[in-house]
Amino acid sequence: MLATLVSLAGALLIFIWVLAPMFGLPREIVQTRPKGEAEAAVSKSMQELRTDLDLDKIHQDDLDHIKAFLEDESSK
């Protein structure tokens, strides 16, 4: 009986410990990233798109449109 009570108390403490962050003070989520990280993501995406272009998966005008969009989004 004692072991069951200790197990239930332990489970309750773990449950409270896991859920405690939900009831704490709210924290702001950072929405910006470092400029270098954004540029690296754009260059990686462009490399993948050039590969797709070489494999005839996309057309050149689509690539130009996507490139302009990525550069515009990364500058924000």
mmJSON file of the N, C-alpha and C atoms, coordinates in Angstrom:
{"data_MODEL":{"atom_site":{
"group_PDB":["ATOM","ATOM","ATOM","ATOM","ATOM","ATOM","ATOM","ATOM","ATOM","ATOM","ATOM","ATOM","ATOM","ATOM","ATOM","ATOM","ATOM","ATOM","ATOM","ATOM","ATOM","ATOM","ATOM","ATOM","ATOM","ATOM","ATOM","ATOM","ATOM","ATOM","ATOM","ATOM","ATOM","ATOM","ATOM","ATOM","ATOM","ATOM","ATOM","ATOM","ATOM","ATOM","ATOM","ATOM","ATOM","ATOM","ATOM","ATOM","ATOM","ATOM","ATOM","ATOM","ATOM","ATOM","ATOM","ATOM","ATOM","ATOM","ATOM","ATOM","ATOM","ATOM","ATOM","ATOM","ATOM","ATOM","ATOM","ATOM","ATOM","ATOM","ATOM","ATOM","ATOM","ATOM","ATOM","ATOM","ATOM","ATOM","ATOM","ATOM","ATOM","ATOM","ATOM","ATOM","ATOM","ATOM","ATOM","ATOM","ATOM","ATOM","ATOM","ATOM","ATOM","ATOM","ATOM","ATOM","ATOM","ATOM","ATOM","ATOM","ATOM","ATOM","ATOM","ATOM","ATOM","ATOM","ATOM","ATOM","ATOM","ATOM","ATOM","ATOM","ATOM","ATOM","ATOM","ATOM","ATOM","ATOM","ATOM","ATOM","ATOM","ATOM","ATOM","ATOM","ATOM","ATOM","ATOM","ATOM","ATOM","ATOM","ATOM","ATOM","ATOM","ATOM","ATOM","ATOM","ATOM","ATOM","ATOM","ATOM","ATOM","ATOM","ATOM","ATOM","ATOM","ATOM","ATOM","ATOM","ATOM","ATOM","ATOM","ATOM","ATOM","ATOM","ATOM","ATOM","ATOM","ATOM","ATOM","ATOM","ATOM","ATOM","ATOM","ATOM","ATOM","ATOM","ATOM","ATOM","ATOM","ATOM","ATOM","ATOM","ATOM","ATOM","ATOM","ATOM","ATOM","ATOM","ATOM","ATOM","ATOM","ATOM","ATOM","ATOM","ATOM","ATOM","ATOM","ATOM","ATOM","ATOM","ATOM","ATOM","ATOM","ATOM","ATOM","ATOM","ATOM","ATOM","ATOM","ATOM","ATOM","ATOM","ATOM","ATOM","ATOM","ATOM","ATOM","ATOM","ATOM","ATOM","ATOM","ATOM","ATOM","ATOM","ATOM","ATOM","ATOM","ATOM","ATOM","ATOM","ATOM","ATOM","ATOM","ATOM","ATOM","ATOM","ATOM","ATOM"],
"id":[1,2,3,4,5,6,7,8,9,10,11,12,13,14,15,16,17,18,19,20,21,22,23,24,25,26,27,28,29,30,31,32,33,34,35,36,37,38,39,40,41,42,43,44,45,46,47,48,49,50,51,52,53,54,55,56,57,58,59,60,61,62,63,64,65,66,67,68,69,70,71,72,73,74,75,76,77,78,79,80,81,82,83,84,85,86,87,88,89,90,91,92,93,94,95,96,97,98,99,100,101,102,103,104,105,106,107,108,109,110,111,112,113,114,115,116,117,118,119,120,121,122,123,124,125,126,127,128,129,130,131,132,133,134,135,136,137,138,139,140,141,142,143,144,145,146,147,148,149,150,151,152,153,154,155,156,157,158,159,160,161,162,163,164,165,166,167,168,169,170,171,172,173,174,175,176,177,178,179,180,181,182,183,184,185,186,187,188,189,190,191,192,193,194,195,196,197,198,199,200,201,202,203,204,205,206,207,208,209,210,211,212,213,214,215,216,217,218,219,220,221,222,223,224,225,226,227,228],
"type_symbol":["N","C","C","N","C","C","N","C","C","N","C","C","N","C","C","N","C","C","N","C","C","N","C","C","N","C","C","N","C","C","N","C","C","N","C","C","N","C","C","N","C","C","N","C","C","N","C","C","N","C","C","N","C","C","N","C","C","N","C","C","N","C","C","N","C","C","N","C","C","N","C","C","N","C","C","N","C","C","N","C","C","N","C","C","N","C","C","N","C","C","N","C","C","N","C","C","N","C","C","N","C","C","N","C","C","N","C","C","N","C","C","N","C","C","N","C","C","N","C","C","N","C","C","N","C","C","N","C","C","N","C","C","N","C","C","N","C","C","N","C","C","N","C","C","N","C","C","N","C","C","N","C","C","N","C","C","N","C","C","N","C","C","N","C","C","N","C","C","N","C","C","N","C","C","N","C","C","N","C","C","N","C","C","N","C","C","N","C","C","N","C","C","N","C","C","N","C","C","N","C","C","N","C","C","N","C","C","N","C","C","N","C","C","N","C","C","N","C","C","N","C","C","N","C","C","N","C","C"],
"label_atom_id":["N","CA","C","N","CA","C","N","CA","C","N","CA","C","N","CA","C","N","CA","C","N","CA","C","N","CA","C","N","CA","C","N","CA","C","N","CA","C","N","CA","C","N","CA","C","N","CA","C","N","CA","C","N","CA","C","N","CA","C","N","CA","C","N","CA","C","N","CA","C","N","CA","C","N","CA","C","N","CA","C","N","CA","C","N","CA","C","N","CA","C","N","CA","C","N","CA","C","N","CA","C","N","CA","C","N","CA","C","N","CA","C","N","CA","C","N","CA","C","N","CA","C","N","CA","C","N","CA","C","N","CA","C","N","CA","C","N","CA","C","N","CA","C","N","CA","C","N","CA","C","N","CA","C","N","CA","C","N","CA","C","N","CA","C","N","CA","C","N","CA","C","N","CA","C","N","CA","C","N","CA","C","N","CA","C","N","CA","C","N","CA","C","N","CA","C","N","CA","C","N","CA","C","N","CA","C","N","CA","C","N","CA","C","N","CA","C","N","CA","C","N","CA","C","N","CA","C","N","CA","C","N","CA","C","N","CA","C","N","CA","C","N","CA","C","N","CA","C","N","CA","C","N","CA","C","N","CA","C","N","CA","C","N","CA","C"],
"label_alt_id":[null,null,null,null,null,null,null,null,null,null,null,null,null,null,null,null,null,null,null,null,null,null,null,null,null,null,null,null,null,null,null,null,null,null,null,null,null,null,null,null,null,null,null,null,null,null,null,null,null,null,null,null,null,null,null,null,null,null,null,null,null,null,null,null,null,null,null,null,null,null,null,null,null,null,null,null,null,null,null,null,null,null,null,null,null,null,null,null,null,null,null,null,null,null,null,null,null,null,null,null,null,null,null,null,null,null,null,null,null,null,null,null,null,null,null,null,null,null,null,null,null,null,null,null,null,null,null,null,null,null,null,null,null,null,null,null,null,null,null,null,null,null,null,null,null,null,null,null,null,null,null,null,null,null,null,null,null,null,null,null,null,null,null,null,null,null,null,null,null,null,null,null,null,null,null,null,null,null,null,null,null,null,null,null,null,null,null,null,null,null,null,null,null,null,null,null,null,null,null,null,null,null,null,null,null,null,null,null,null,null,null,null,null,null,null,null,null,null,null,null,null,null,null,null,null,null,null,null],
"label_comp_id":["MET","MET","MET","LEU","LEU","LEU","ALA","ALA","ALA","THR","THR","THR","LEU","LEU","LEU","VAL","VAL","VAL","SER","SER","SER","LEU","LEU","LEU","ALA","ALA","ALA","GLY","GLY","GLY","ALA","ALA","ALA","LEU","LEU","LEU","LEU","LEU","LEU","ILE","ILE","ILE","PHE","PHE","PHE","ILE","ILE","ILE","TRP","TRP","TRP","VAL","VAL","VAL","LEU","LEU","LEU","ALA","ALA","ALA","PRO","PRO","PRO","MET","MET","MET","PHE","PHE","PHE","GLY","GLY","GLY","LEU","LEU","LEU","PRO","PRO","PRO","ARG","ARG","ARG","GLU","GLU","GLU","ILE","ILE","ILE","VAL","VAL","VAL","GLN","GLN","GLN","THR","THR","THR","ARG","ARG","ARG","PRO","PRO","PRO","LYS","LYS","LYS","GLY","GLY","GLY","GLU","GLU","GLU","ALA","ALA","ALA","GLU","GLU","GLU","ALA","ALA","ALA","ALA","ALA","ALA","VAL","VAL","VAL","SER","SER","SER","LYS","LYS","LYS","SER","SER","SER","MET","MET","MET","GLN","GLN","GLN","GLU","GLU","GLU","LEU","LEU","LEU","ARG","ARG","ARG","THR","THR","THR","ASP","ASP","ASP","LEU","LEU","LEU","ASP","ASP","ASP","LEU","LEU","LEU","ASP","ASP","ASP","LYS","LYS","LYS","ILE","ILE","ILE","HIS","HIS","HIS","GLN","GLN","GLN","ASP","ASP","ASP","ASP","ASP","ASP","LEU","LEU","LEU","ASP","ASP","ASP","HIS","HIS","HIS","ILE","ILE","ILE","LYS","LYS","LYS","ALA","ALA","ALA","PHE","PHE","PHE","LEU","LEU","LEU","GLU","GLU","GLU","ASP","ASP","ASP","GLU","GLU","GLU","SER","SER","SER","SER","SER","SER","LYS","LYS","LYS"],
"label_asym_id":["A","A","A","A","A","A","A","A","A","A","A","A","A","A","A","A","A","A","A","A","A","A","A","A","A","A","A","A","A","A","A","A","A","A","A","A","A","A","A","A","A","A","A","A","A","A","A","A","A","A","A","A","A","A","A","A","A","A","A","A","A","A","A","A","A","A","A","A","A","A","A","A","A","A","A","A","A","A","A","A","A","A","A","A","A","A","A","A","A","A","A","A","A","A","A","A","A","A","A","A","A","A","A","A","A","A","A","A","A","A","A","A","A","A","A","A","A","A","A","A","A","A","A","A","A","A","A","A","A","A","A","A","A","A","A","A","A","A","A","A","A","A","A","A","A","A","A","A","A","A","A","A","A","A","A","A","A","A","A","A","A","A","A","A","A","A","A","A","A","A","A","A","A","A","A","A","A","A","A","A","A","A","A","A","A","A","A","A","A","A","A","A","A","A","A","A","A","A","A","A","A","A","A","A","A","A","A","A","A","A","A","A","A","A","A","A","A","A","A","A","A","A","A","A","A","A","A","A"],
"label_entity_id":["1","1","1","1","1","1","1","1","1","1","1","1","1","1","1","1","1","1","1","1","1","1","1","1","1","1","1","1","1","1","1","1","1","1","1","1","1","1","1","1","1","1","1","1","1","1","1","1","1","1","1","1","1","1","1","1","1","1","1","1","1","1","1","1","1","1","1","1","1","1","1","1","1","1","1","1","1","1","1","1","1","1","1","1","1","1","1","1","1","1","1","1","1","1","1","1","1","1","1","1","1","1","1","1","1","1","1","1","1","1","1","1","1","1","1","1","1","1","1","1","1","1","1","1","1","1","1","1","1","1","1","1","1","1","1","1","1","1","1","1","1","1","1","1","1","1","1","1","1","1","1","1","1","1","1","1","1","1","1","1","1","1","1","1","1","1","1","1","1","1","1","1","1","1","1","1","1","1","1","1","1","1","1","1","1","1","1","1","1","1","1","1","1","1","1","1","1","1","1","1","1","1","1","1","1","1","1","1","1","1","1","1","1","1","1","1","1","1","1","1","1","1","1","1","1","1","1","1"],
"label_seq_id":[1,1,1,2,2,2,3,3,3,4,4,4,5,5,5,6,6,6,7,7,7,8,8,8,9,9,9,10,10,10,11,11,11,12,12,12,13,13,13,14,14,14,15,15,15,16,16,16,17,17,17,18,18,18,19,19,19,20,20,20,21,21,21,22,22,22,23,23,23,24,24,24,25,25,25,26,26,26,27,27,27,28,28,28,29,29,29,30,30,30,31,31,31,32,32,32,33,33,33,34,34,34,35,35,35,36,36,36,37,37,37,38,38,38,39,39,39,40,40,40,41,41,41,42,42,42,43,43,43,44,44,44,45,45,45,46,46,46,47,47,47,48,48,48,49,49,49,50,50,50,51,51,51,52,52,52,53,53,53,54,54,54,55,55,55,56,56,56,57,57,57,58,58,58,59,59,59,60,60,60,61,61,61,62,62,62,63,63,63,64,64,64,65,65,65,66,66,66,67,67,67,68,68,68,69,69,69,70,70,70,71,71,71,72,72,72,73,73,73,74,74,74,75,75,75,76,76,76],
"pdbx_PDB_ins_code":[null,null,null,null,null,null,null,null,null,null,null,null,null,null,null,null,null,null,null,null,null,null,null,null,null,null,null,null,null,null,null,null,null,null,null,null,null,null,null,null,null,null,null,null,null,null,null,null,null,null,null,null,null,null,null,null,null,null,null,null,null,null,null,null,null,null,null,null,null,null,null,null,null,null,null,null,null,null,null,null,null,null,null,null,null,null,null,null,null,null,null,null,null,null,null,null,null,null,null,null,null,null,null,null,null,null,null,null,null,null,null,null,null,null,null,null,null,null,null,null,null,null,null,null,null,null,null,null,null,null,null,null,null,null,null,null,null,null,null,null,null,null,null,null,null,null,null,null,null,null,null,null,null,null,null,null,null,null,null,null,null,null,null,null,null,null,null,null,null,null,null,null,null,null,null,null,null,null,null,null,null,null,null,null,null,null,null,null,null,null,null,null,null,null,null,null,null,null,null,null,null,null,null,null,null,null,null,null,null,null,null,null,null,null,null,null,null,null,null,null,null,null,null,null,null,null,null,null],
"Cartn_x":[0.823,0.0,0.867,1.923,2.817,3.537,3.931,4.626,3.713,2.442,1.484,1.324,1.233,1.1,2.346,3.517,4.757,4.827,4.41,4.408,3.44,2.257,1.28,1.779,2.404,2.945,4.066,4.923,6.0,5.451,4.43,3.818,3.174,2.532,1.911,2.971,4.075,5.148,5.746,5.941,6.472,5.477,4.193,3.148,3.136,3.217,3.237,4.499,5.641,6.912,6.877,6.265,6.187,5.245,4.133,3.145,3.419,4.338,4.607,4.958,5.751,6.068,4.844,3.787,2.579,1.908,2.12,1.442,2.358,3.568,4.516,4.238,5.103,4.982,5.27,4.499,4.747,6.069,6.759,8.014,7.852,8.502,8.428,9.26,8.708,9.424,10.113,11.407,12.179,11.813,11.462,11.026,12.089,13.22,14.267,15.412,16.167,17.367,18.54,19.727,20.913,20.985,21.524,21.602,22.378,23.452,24.248,23.48,22.634,21.844,20.818,20.201,19.23,19.911,21.073,21.803,22.244,22.649,23.05,21.857,20.691,19.489,19.112,19.229,18.913,19.891,21.172,22.151,21.966,21.613,21.36,20.134,19.08,17.872,18.161,18.956,19.288,20.105,21.012,21.8,20.886,19.922,18.984,18.121,17.72,16.916,17.72,19.008,19.848,19.999,20.098,20.165,18.875,17.726,16.45,16.375,16.916,16.93,17.777,18.933,19.798,19.128,18.275,17.581,16.251,16.017,14.79,13.524,13.627,12.44,11.694,12.404,11.778,12.292,11.618,12.012,12.783,13.558,14.399,13.568,12.423,11.616,11.051,10.748,10.315,11.461,12.665,13.826,14.06,13.937,14.113,13.071,11.833,10.759,11.019,11.409,11.687,12.877,13.912,15.099,14.74,13.936,13.515,12.715,11.85,11.046,11.934,12.876,13.767,14.615,15.12,15.931,15.101,13.856,12.971,12.645,12.329,11.99,13.182,14.372,15.54,15.984,15.547,15.939,15.036,13.953,13.008,13.51],
"Cartn_y":[-1.194,0.0,1.258,1.218,2.368,2.593,1.511,1.639,2.269,1.913,2.485,3.983,4.393,5.808,6.591,6.019,6.674,6.793,5.754,5.792,6.848,6.909,7.921,9.328,9.522,10.837,11.209,10.271,10.521,10.861,10.124,10.403,11.783,12.163,13.483,14.582,14.399,15.394,15.536,14.434,14.49,15.177,14.871,15.494,17.005,17.44,18.872,19.521,18.844,19.378,19.57,18.628,18.717,19.839,20.017,21.02,22.408,22.546,23.836,24.945,24.713,25.808,26.397,25.632,26.142,27.244,27.216,28.164,29.262,29.328,30.369,31.663,32.62,33.892,33.688,34.338,34.177,34.831,34.202,34.731,35.012,36.057,36.423,35.461,35.055,34.191,35.091,34.94,35.778,35.417,36.424,36.204,36.567,37.046,37.448,36.443,36.418,35.58,36.417,35.99,36.745,36.842,37.96,38.208,37.112,36.659,35.606,34.311,34.002,32.779,32.854,34.015,34.193,34.101,34.717,34.657,33.234,32.483,31.092,30.257,30.508,29.772,30.096,31.362,31.76,31.123,31.14,30.563,29.052,28.381,26.944,26.665,27.459,27.283,27.53,28.546,28.842,27.71,27.124,26.008,24.824,24.556,23.465,23.77,25.024,25.397,25.317,25.687,25.554,24.087,23.224,21.791,21.327,21.806,21.465,21.992,23.181,23.747,22.877,22.441,21.574,20.245,19.772,18.502,18.693,19.916,20.257,20.048,20.263,20.177,21.509,22.615,23.932,24.711,25.82,26.671,27.881,28.506,29.65,30.808,31.106,32.226,31.946,30.683,30.326,30.526,30.155,30.319,31.8,32.657,34.098,34.643,34.187,34.631,34.17,32.926,32.385,33.098,33.351,34.041,35.442,36.164,37.507,37.441,36.453,36.305,36.002,35.067,34.711,35.9,36.655,37.825,38.88,39.053,40.022,39.593,38.305,37.805,37.834,37.559,37.524,38.919,39.947,41.305,41.905,41.239,41.749,41.52],
"Cartn_z":[0.0,0.0,0.0,0.822,0.914,-0.413,-1.057,-2.345,-3.395,-3.356,-4.3,-4.065,-2.819,-2.491,-2.896,-2.674,-3.065,-4.581,-5.305,-6.765,-7.282,-6.687,-7.1,-6.805,-5.647,-5.305,-6.278,-6.61,-7.566,-8.937,-9.376,-10.675,-10.676,-9.587,-9.486,-9.531,-8.846,-8.863,-10.268,-10.944,-12.31,-13.232,-13.071,-13.874,-13.666,-12.429,-12.122,-12.67,-12.541,-13.037,-14.553,-15.273,-16.731,-17.161,-16.46,-16.854,-16.287,-15.357,-14.715,-15.703,-16.752,-17.684,-18.384,-18.51,-19.164,-18.345,-17.051,-16.175,-15.658,-16.178,-15.793,-16.541,-16.347,-17.053,-18.537,-19.402,-20.841,-21.235,-22.185,-22.7,-24.182,-24.646,-26.052,-26.885,-28.003,-28.933,-29.954,-30.089,-30.997,-32.431,-33.221,-34.595,-35.626,-35.181,-36.114,-36.065,-37.126,-37.121,-37.605,-37.246,-37.662,-39.191,-39.668,-41.115,-41.842,-41.261,-41.899,-42.054,-41.087,-41.154,-42.286,-42.434,-43.518,-44.873,-45.01,-46.28,-46.605,-45.59,-45.807,-46.26,-45.681,-46.082,-47.52,-47.901,-49.273,-50.254,-49.92,-50.85,-50.988,-49.891,-49.963,-50.822,-50.632,-51.436,-52.908,-53.197,-54.59,-55.209,-54.448,-54.969,-55.304,-54.418,-54.684,-55.912,-56.058,-57.225,-58.519,-58.462,-59.668,-60.069,-59.062,-59.344,-60.014,-59.495,-60.118,-61.545,-61.768,-63.111,-64.044,-63.559,-64.368,-64.698,-63.787,-64.002,-64.738,-65.221,-65.951,-65.117,-63.819,-62.97,-62.909,-63.147,-63.158,-64.36,-64.687,-65.807,-65.291,-66.15,-65.778,-65.227,-65.851,-65.356,-63.966,-63.684,-62.331,-61.341,-61.744,-60.886,-60.578,-61.58,-61.358,-60.39,-60.538,-59.645,-58.207,-58.036,-56.696,-56.067,-56.859,-56.358,-55.858,-56.623,-56.201,-54.909,-54.798,-53.586,-52.383,-52.533,-51.421,-50.984,-51.932,-51.582,-50.885,-51.315,-50.68,-49.25,-49.052,-47.719,-46.772,-47.29,-46.418,-46.003,-46.742,-46.383,-45.311,-44.98,-43.969,-42.569],
"occupancy":[1.0,1.0,1.0,1.0,1.0,1.0,1.0,1.0,1.0,1.0,1.0,1.0,1.0,1.0,1.0,1.0,1.0,1.0,1.0,1.0,1.0,1.0,1.0,1.0,1.0,1.0,1.0,1.0,1.0,1.0,1.0,1.0,1.0,1.0,1.0,1.0,1.0,1.0,1.0,1.0,1.0,1.0,1.0,1.0,1.0,1.0,1.0,1.0,1.0,1.0,1.0,1.0,1.0,1.0,1.0,1.0,1.0,1.0,1.0,1.0,1.0,1.0,1.0,1.0,1.0,1.0,1.0,1.0,1.0,1.0,1.0,1.0,1.0,1.0,1.0,1.0,1.0,1.0,1.0,1.0,1.0,1.0,1.0,1.0,1.0,1.0,1.0,1.0,1.0,1.0,1.0,1.0,1.0,1.0,1.0,1.0,1.0,1.0,1.0,1.0,1.0,1.0,1.0,1.0,1.0,1.0,1.0,1.0,1.0,1.0,1.0,1.0,1.0,1.0,1.0,1.0,1.0,1.0,1.0,1.0,1.0,1.0,1.0,1.0,1.0,1.0,1.0,1.0,1.0,1.0,1.0,1.0,1.0,1.0,1.0,1.0,1.0,1.0,1.0,1.0,1.0,1.0,1.0,1.0,1.0,1.0,1.0,1.0,1.0,1.0,1.0,1.0,1.0,1.0,1.0,1.0,1.0,1.0,1.0,1.0,1.0,1.0,1.0,1.0,1.0,1.0,1.0,1.0,1.0,1.0,1.0,1.0,1.0,1.0,1.0,1.0,1.0,1.0,1.0,1.0,1.0,1.0,1.0,1.0,1.0,1.0,1.0,1.0,1.0,1.0,1.0,1.0,1.0,1.0,1.0,1.0,1.0,1.0,1.0,1.0,1.0,1.0,1.0,1.0,1.0,1.0,1.0,1.0,1.0,1.0,1.0,1.0,1.0,1.0,1.0,1.0,1.0,1.0,1.0,1.0,1.0,1.0,1.0,1.0,1.0,1.0,1.0,1.0],
"B_iso_or_equiv":[0.0,0.0,0.0,0.0,0.0,0.0,0.0,0.0,0.0,0.0,0.0,0.0,0.0,0.0,0.0,0.0,0.0,0.0,0.0,0.0,0.0,0.0,0.0,0.0,0.0,0.0,0.0,0.0,0.0,0.0,0.0,0.0,0.0,0.0,0.0,0.0,0.0,0.0,0.0,0.0,0.0,0.0,0.0,0.0,0.0,0.0,0.0,0.0,0.0,0.0,0.0,0.0,0.0,0.0,0.0,0.0,0.0,0.0,0.0,0.0,0.0,0.0,0.0,0.0,0.0,0.0,0.0,0.0,0.0,0.0,0.0,0.0,0.0,0.0,0.0,0.0,0.0,0.0,0.0,0.0,0.0,0.0,0.0,0.0,0.0,0.0,0.0,0.0,0.0,0.0,0.0,0.0,0.0,0.0,0.0,0.0,0.0,0.0,0.0,0.0,0.0,0.0,0.0,0.0,0.0,0.0,0.0,0.0,0.0,0.0,0.0,0.0,0.0,0.0,0.0,0.0,0.0,0.0,0.0,0.0,0.0,0.0,0.0,0.0,0.0,0.0,0.0,0.0,0.0,0.0,0.0,0.0,0.0,0.0,0.0,0.0,0.0,0.0,0.0,0.0,0.0,0.0,0.0,0.0,0.0,0.0,0.0,0.0,0.0,0.0,0.0,0.0,0.0,0.0,0.0,0.0,0.0,0.0,0.0,0.0,0.0,0.0,0.0,0.0,0.0,0.0,0.0,0.0,0.0,0.0,0.0,0.0,0.0,0.0,0.0,0.0,0.0,0.0,0.0,0.0,0.0,0.0,0.0,0.0,0.0,0.0,0.0,0.0,0.0,0.0,0.0,0.0,0.0,0.0,0.0,0.0,0.0,0.0,0.0,0.0,0.0,0.0,0.0,0.0,0.0,0.0,0.0,0.0,0.0,0.0,0.0,0.0,0.0,0.0,0.0,0.0,0.0,0.0,0.0,0.0,0.0,0.0,0.0,0.0,0.0,0.0,0.0,0.0],
"pdbx_formal_charge":[null,null,null,null,null,null,null,null,null,null,null,null,null,null,null,null,null,null,null,null,null,null,null,null,null,null,null,null,null,null,null,null,null,null,null,null,null,null,null,null,null,null,null,null,null,null,null,null,null,null,null,null,null,null,null,null,null,null,null,null,null,null,null,null,null,null,null,null,null,null,null,null,null,null,null,null,null,null,null,null,null,null,null,null,null,null,null,null,null,null,null,null,null,null,null,null,null,null,null,null,null,null,null,null,null,null,null,null,null,null,null,null,null,null,null,null,null,null,null,null,null,null,null,null,null,null,null,null,null,null,null,null,null,null,null,null,null,null,null,null,null,null,null,null,null,null,null,null,null,null,null,null,null,null,null,null,null,null,null,null,null,null,null,null,null,null,null,null,null,null,null,null,null,null,null,null,null,null,null,null,null,null,null,null,null,null,null,null,null,null,null,null,null,null,null,null,null,null,null,null,null,null,null,null,null,null,null,null,null,null,null,null,null,null,null,null,null,null,null,null,null,null,null,null,null,null,null,null],
"auth_seq_id":[1,1,1,2,2,2,3,3,3,4,4,4,5,5,5,6,6,6,7,7,7,8,8,8,9,9,9,10,10,10,11,11,11,12,12,12,13,13,13,14,14,14,15,15,15,16,16,16,17,17,17,18,18,18,19,19,19,20,20,20,21,21,21,22,22,22,23,23,23,24,24,24,25,25,25,26,26,26,27,27,27,28,28,28,29,29,29,30,30,30,31,31,31,32,32,32,33,33,33,34,34,34,35,35,35,36,36,36,37,37,37,38,38,38,39,39,39,40,40,40,41,41,41,42,42,42,43,43,43,44,44,44,45,45,45,46,46,46,47,47,47,48,48,48,49,49,49,50,50,50,51,51,51,52,52,52,53,53,53,54,54,54,55,55,55,56,56,56,57,57,57,58,58,58,59,59,59,60,60,60,61,61,61,62,62,62,63,63,63,64,64,64,65,65,65,66,66,66,67,67,67,68,68,68,69,69,69,70,70,70,71,71,71,72,72,72,73,73,73,74,74,74,75,75,75,76,76,76],
"auth_comp_id":["MET","MET","MET","LEU","LEU","LEU","ALA","ALA","ALA","THR","THR","THR","LEU","LEU","LEU","VAL","VAL","VAL","SER","SER","SER","LEU","LEU","LEU","ALA","ALA","ALA","GLY","GLY","GLY","ALA","ALA","ALA","LEU","LEU","LEU","LEU","LEU","LEU","ILE","ILE","ILE","PHE","PHE","PHE","ILE","ILE","ILE","TRP","TRP","TRP","VAL","VAL","VAL","LEU","LEU","LEU","ALA","ALA","ALA","PRO","PRO","PRO","MET","MET","MET","PHE","PHE","PHE","GLY","GLY","GLY","LEU","LEU","LEU","PRO","PRO","PRO","ARG","ARG","ARG","GLU","GLU","GLU","ILE","ILE","ILE","VAL","VAL","VAL","GLN","GLN","GLN","THR","THR","THR","ARG","ARG","ARG","PRO","PRO","PRO","LYS","LYS","LYS","GLY","GLY","GLY","GLU","GLU","GLU","ALA","ALA","ALA","GLU","GLU","GLU","ALA","ALA","ALA","ALA","ALA","ALA","VAL","VAL","VAL","SER","SER","SER","LYS","LYS","LYS","SER","SER","SER","MET","MET","MET","GLN","GLN","GLN","GLU","GLU","GLU","LEU","LEU","LEU","ARG","ARG","ARG","THR","THR","THR","ASP","ASP","ASP","LEU","LEU","LEU","ASP","ASP","ASP","LEU","LEU","LEU","ASP","ASP","ASP","LYS","LYS","LYS","ILE","ILE","ILE","HIS","HIS","HIS","GLN","GLN","GLN","ASP","ASP","ASP","ASP","ASP","ASP","LEU","LEU","LEU","ASP","ASP","ASP","HIS","HIS","HIS","ILE","ILE","ILE","LYS","LYS","LYS","ALA","ALA","ALA","PHE","PHE","PHE","LEU","LEU","LEU","GLU","GLU","GLU","ASP","ASP","ASP","GLU","GLU","GLU","SER","SER","SER","SER","SER","SER","LYS","LYS","LYS"],
"auth_asym_id":["A","A","A","A","A","A","A","A","A","A","A","A","A","A","A","A","A","A","A","A","A","A","A","A","A","A","A","A","A","A","A","A","A","A","A","A","A","A","A","A","A","A","A","A","A","A","A","A","A","A","A","A","A","A","A","A","A","A","A","A","A","A","A","A","A","A","A","A","A","A","A","A","A","A","A","A","A","A","A","A","A","A","A","A","A","A","A","A","A","A","A","A","A","A","A","A","A","A","A","A","A","A","A","A","A","A","A","A","A","A","A","A","A","A","A","A","A","A","A","A","A","A","A","A","A","A","A","A","A","A","A","A","A","A","A","A","A","A","A","A","A","A","A","A","A","A","A","A","A","A","A","A","A","A","A","A","A","A","A","A","A","A","A","A","A","A","A","A","A","A","A","A","A","A","A","A","A","A","A","A","A","A","A","A","A","A","A","A","A","A","A","A","A","A","A","A","A","A","A","A","A","A","A","A","A","A","A","A","A","A","A","A","A","A","A","A","A","A","A","A","A","A","A","A","A","A","A","A"],
"auth_atom_id":["N","CA","C","N","CA","C","N","CA","C","N","CA","C","N","CA","C","N","CA","C","N","CA","C","N","CA","C","N","CA","C","N","CA","C","N","CA","C","N","CA","C","N","CA","C","N","CA","C","N","CA","C","N","CA","C","N","CA","C","N","CA","C","N","CA","C","N","CA","C","N","CA","C","N","CA","C","N","CA","C","N","CA","C","N","CA","C","N","CA","C","N","CA","C","N","CA","C","N","CA","C","N","CA","C","N","CA","C","N","CA","C","N","CA","C","N","CA","C","N","CA","C","N","CA","C","N","CA","C","N","CA","C","N","CA","C","N","CA","C","N","CA","C","N","CA","C","N","CA","C","N","CA","C","N","CA","C","N","CA","C","N","CA","C","N","CA","C","N","CA","C","N","CA","C","N","CA","C","N","CA","C","N","CA","C","N","CA","C","N","CA","C","N","CA","C","N","CA","C","N","CA","C","N","CA","C","N","CA","C","N","CA","C","N","CA","C","N","CA","C","N","CA","C","N","CA","C","N","CA","C","N","CA","C","N","CA","C","N","CA","C","N","CA","C","N","CA","C","N","CA","C","N","CA","C","N","CA","C","N","CA","C","N","CA","C"],
"pdbx_PDB_model_num":[1,1,1,1,1,1,1,1,1,1,1,1,1,1,1,1,1,1,1,1,1,1,1,1,1,1,1,1,1,1,1,1,1,1,1,1,1,1,1,1,1,1,1,1,1,1,1,1,1,1,1,1,1,1,1,1,1,1,1,1,1,1,1,1,1,1,1,1,1,1,1,1,1,1,1,1,1,1,1,1,1,1,1,1,1,1,1,1,1,1,1,1,1,1,1,1,1,1,1,1,1,1,1,1,1,1,1,1,1,1,1,1,1,1,1,1,1,1,1,1,1,1,1,1,1,1,1,1,1,1,1,1,1,1,1,1,1,1,1,1,1,1,1,1,1,1,1,1,1,1,1,1,1,1,1,1,1,1,1,1,1,1,1,1,1,1,1,1,1,1,1,1,1,1,1,1,1,1,1,1,1,1,1,1,1,1,1,1,1,1,1,1,1,1,1,1,1,1,1,1,1,1,1,1,1,1,1,1,1,1,1,1,1,1,1,1,1,1,1,1,1,1,1,1,1,1,1,1]
}}}
